[in-house]
């Protein structure tokens, strides 16, 4: 990370005979990953890229040929692809606050010195994180059932006469999916909590002497000090939401119901691969997703300089 | 003041002192108890809301299909109360009587405008004729958990077979992950070699890589090799390390001082020997963390088994079995929820038993990046 530049010379020292022998051992030890990376990541990525210039479609066997940029042209005119991308970003507007802000608020609660038995609460709030994905979906599907679900039961008890149909209603399906996502906040919560514990207490004491109230110290000390954690959570959540598709795949069998509202971009890729078996077009969609993910990640890393604070870094 | 509350006070005081000594949080001050109460109450409400879906699932898992299809049945598992009268089981209803009282009566004759009831407390008394539609009456329920739902699911989805498959896959892939990630993390933590920081960055970058961009060639190659429809695609890649666990182990290895490594080297131990007899004995917390992480990951994995064991029912895992079961028995939410609980119980127990290692592992991967 931010090592002072004096401690580490820019140019690597020349490796002596002994150092070379050690270095060789280094390669030996990392070999499992390196081989795996080449076999399961690098080569498949190149192959996927190569696919995008061909016409591989297992549903209609044509002789393999090079088609140039035809798949990309199809993509430009594919309304479903753009709609799916729109759905993904629309959902991101809702899912990001759930993934980034909510775990922070819960961590603040757990970190409060007034909380009795905070360890118990921490374990209970983390617990849904280890519940298998498929179990989470079935549990929440029941919870959000328009007739028998407890969410609508509560709404009816509060006097809402016609509560929403959640997962069956195109207008309410995204809040419904975001609620299913609630059970994924455990890791973020734990990471935030560790970040909060890492803020030096003397900062708070100094602020108190200066007359800062709890709100001011939250705004001017806590949040700036944990920006690295916020940054990490944002980047990971964005990448995750861009790939979102398993929940709608299970809930609606990947049909995109209700009304096409859950045909997320990655689900559309999955359909192209495994349902339409249009490998080349699926690969094209996948590469575009990769480029988008890369661009978004790089943009986020670019902005990080402006708002992420790293202790010990000269600025 | 009773003796128990005094003892409680002492425990509280001791706990408070240890917490201050640990220094993780500032000591509580006098006059904070009302605030403690308020904050703790908020936490209780948050936990209750957060875990209420689980509670609903537990309640449903022991409900009968009869109760679930009844519109106004209780939230807890229950059966309608019946009363055996002249050899017939008669349903019991809450009947509002003209004198303003509510009585629990068994229905003898149900007609549209008026019905006849007997009092189960006093069946020999004259039958009571009640004016009104019996359909508006609320049945009387009594608490009755239907544990047999679990047994039914156990047989219907062939749970033992799914369990065995899941355990075998989880164990083998966890062993693979432990071996490979230990080696790779040791390589990154203890050796200097040209390109090390680039390769490490590359390793971390794979965390952000969308799986869609590699899945098709990988799937196609596995298919060509005849591996689709076997467990090999789920097991073999585990032996080639993964970014999360390597990162976690490397961070931990770097906190272990190198003095003992050097002493071992002077004694003539090679790098492997040093790893096994010097580094690993000091690294067991991270080994436990990675083992539990991977066990839970493998147990919960859905997409891998979905694409690689599609159509091979005897090879499937609990997660896949549950999905298949839901496709057939979706009209019986009680059975679905029982199956759901049977799927989640093992990872939840694994987490509860190792929660300290587990959460510390997440902290290391999350904060130090």
Interface residues (C-beta under 8 A of the other chain):
Chain A: X12 X15 X19 X22 X23 X24 X25 X26 X27 X28 X29 X30 X31 X32 X33 X34 X35 X36 X37 X39 X40 X41 X43 X44 X45 X47 X48 X51 X106 X109 X110 X111 X112 X113 X114 X115 X116 X117 X118 X121 X122 X123 X124 X125 X126 X127 X128 X130 X131 X132 X133 X134 X135 X138 X139 X140 X142 X143 X148 X149 X150 X182 X183 X187 X188 X190 X191 X194 X195 X197 X198 X201 X228 X229 X232 X235 X236 X239 X242 X243 X246 X250 X266 X269 X270 X273 X274 X279 X282 X283 X285 X286 X287 X289 X290 X293 X294 X297
Chain B: X24 X25 X26 X27 X28 X32 X35 X36 X38 X39 X40 X42 X43 X46 X47 X50 X51 X52 X53 X54 X56 X57 X60 X68 X75 X180 X183 X184 X186 X187 X188 X190 X191 X192 X193 X194 X196 X199 X202 X203 X206 X207 X208 X209 X210 X211 X212 X213 X214 X215 X216 X217 X218 X219 X220 X221 X237 X239 X240 X241 X246 X271 X296 X299 X300 X302 X303 X307 X318 X319 X322 X323 X326 X333 X336 X337 X340 X341 X343 X344 X347 X348 X350 X351 X352 X355 X358 X359 X362 X363 X366 X367 X369
